[in-house]
Amino acid sequence: MEKLERNTGLVLEGGGMRGVFTCGVLDAFMKHEVYFPYVVAVSAGACNGMSYMSRQPRRARYSNIDMLRKYGYISLKNLILKGSIFDPNLLYERFPNDILPFDYEAYAKNPSVFEMVCTNCQTGLAEYLSENTDRRRMMAIVKASSSLPYVAQITDVDGKPMLDGGIVDSIPVEHAITAGHPFNVVVMTRNRGYRSKEVDHKIPRFIYGDYPRLRVALSRRVEVYNRQLELVERMEDWGEVVVIRPQRPMEVDRICRDPEKLERLYEEGYREGEKFCERYMN
């Protein structure tokens, strides 16, 4: 039976509501007490990774499926009235502090390193941020990492304007290696062989007019993402990473509001997580 090195890192891709696949994987990990010394996560991966780091099984699933069904927190109304298509007050204030309490103490005591990827709007570069004790800064980081361009407000972190980390580093496996983890488990939210068919285009000046380097990053987003997909597949073929991913083409998009589709994707993630644990952890 294959075994992973003690220093193996965990990389969590984002993808909006596609992240319910990751919820399933991480719940399987927690069931089998599979934890990693280093985790780097992007966007929805950061949101779901928080509950993994606080050791709260099914919390992320409950947030993404049951709470979506109950509160309907994805809407154009939110975008118009609150500046974000995802209700930011509900997700980053009421959920963790009241409705779906986040275990801040368990999170703070976790000895593993947890980094969340944000895009600095001024530099157009990725920043890899971590916070264990300051609750306000912690929520600002995860909110920024998940703030999709065009449909979410820019978030202030440490006095810097930040947006979704997936703009420049959707699958931060190279950063994980640089951080001292030459071998990594990568949780993806796309099936193998997927490539984005969107077309990059120059971002007009009236969009993010104060942030020219952000506009440049946005104009290269598809090219960078497809290049990362190719890199991960090459590394997988060379035995340099283990990838956990959906096995069929995705029926869930970034802002999916269909609980049945989300539930199916969660269950697929859970099954793939179980397969991984049976192969590598027994």
Salt bridges, closest charged atoms under 4 A:
GLU2 OE2 - ARG279 NH2 2.50
ASP66 OD2 - ARG61 NH1 2.26
ASP66 OD1 - ARG69 NH1 3.85
ASP87 OD2 - LYS82 NZ 2.71
GLU115 OE1 - HIS175 NE2 2.80
GLU127 OE1 - LYS160 NZ 3.47
GLU131 OE1 - ARG137 NH1 2.90
ASP158 OD1 - ARG137 NE 2.81
GLU223 OE2 - ARG227 NH1 2.99
GLU230 OE2 - ARG195 NE 3.92
GLU233 OE1 - ARG195 NH2 3.09
GLU236 OE1 - ARG192 NH1 2.61
GLU236 OE1 - ARG245 NH1 3.02
ASP237 OD2 - ARG192 NH2 3.03
GLU251 OE2 - ARG264 NE 2.97
GLU263 OE1 - ARG61 NH2 2.43
GLU268 OE1 - ARG248 NE 3.53
GLU272 OE2 - LYS275 NZ 3.09
GLU274 OE2 - LYS31 NZ 2.86
GLU274 OE1 - HIS32 NE2 2.77
